[in-house]
Amino acid sequence: STQSTWGIKAERALQWITYQKARGQRPSDTSTAVLEKLYSMYEDGLRRVGVVDFADLLMQCLDLWSDSPECLAGCRDLHQYIFVDEFQDLNSLQLKLLLVLVGPRPRLTVVGDPHQAIYGFQGGCPNIFGKLAEAYPNIICQHLSHNYRTLPALVAVAQSIITPAKYAEFEGPKARLNCFASAEEEATFVAHVAARRHIESRWGHGRAVPTTSADGSAPEGSERGAHSHPVREGVQWHLCVHNALLEGSGMAGCVCCPCERDHCASGL
């Protein structure tokens, strides 16, 4: 009925209402009578079936604190020290709830990166760190400049989006963008890379493919010179030609150490 009456799809209307709630907006805060009516109909529908959505949990909590200062004081006594991770992902409603709970005596620590704020479509606050500084002018900001869980090359690529000139100064291995025509083509590429990385980590980079069996013979197609890097002789091998991972990938098979066949996957 919503679509036939106003030409607005119900799904689109719900997205808009959710966005408005994330910004802390009430039906009376909307810009047109039609949108206000839609918002009010949605709220009436929730009340009729006795349910609330996620934003209602926050908005009703704010209403409770506003109507009952004693309840707010009790919550502040219970949560005297507050830590918020991924602070940049908070929307305006969540920020308001946090600031009311923290109150005038901030015992608050937040961790976040404004460059990682990607939830604007869900009402994310674009200047959330600035709003925090406005609420607490004496807040101390500690910049965390070292990344301990991501490869430097990936950090450099991410940094290049923010400051492109710095990527040219990066001295480590550069990231590469690979595009594929299909999911199968991408999966084949990943299998090749995984196999090569497994060999490099197991046997050492640049001398990874074992080509000689215990009796001195070599598997077909693995003669010296058939590979682009030196090989190490005298290592036992096992050729798995029916490896499900490699079927249809264009890879001949994989070379495995006999004692650990379940743990090897080395592309030829």
Disulfide bonds with the S-S distance in Angstrom:
none
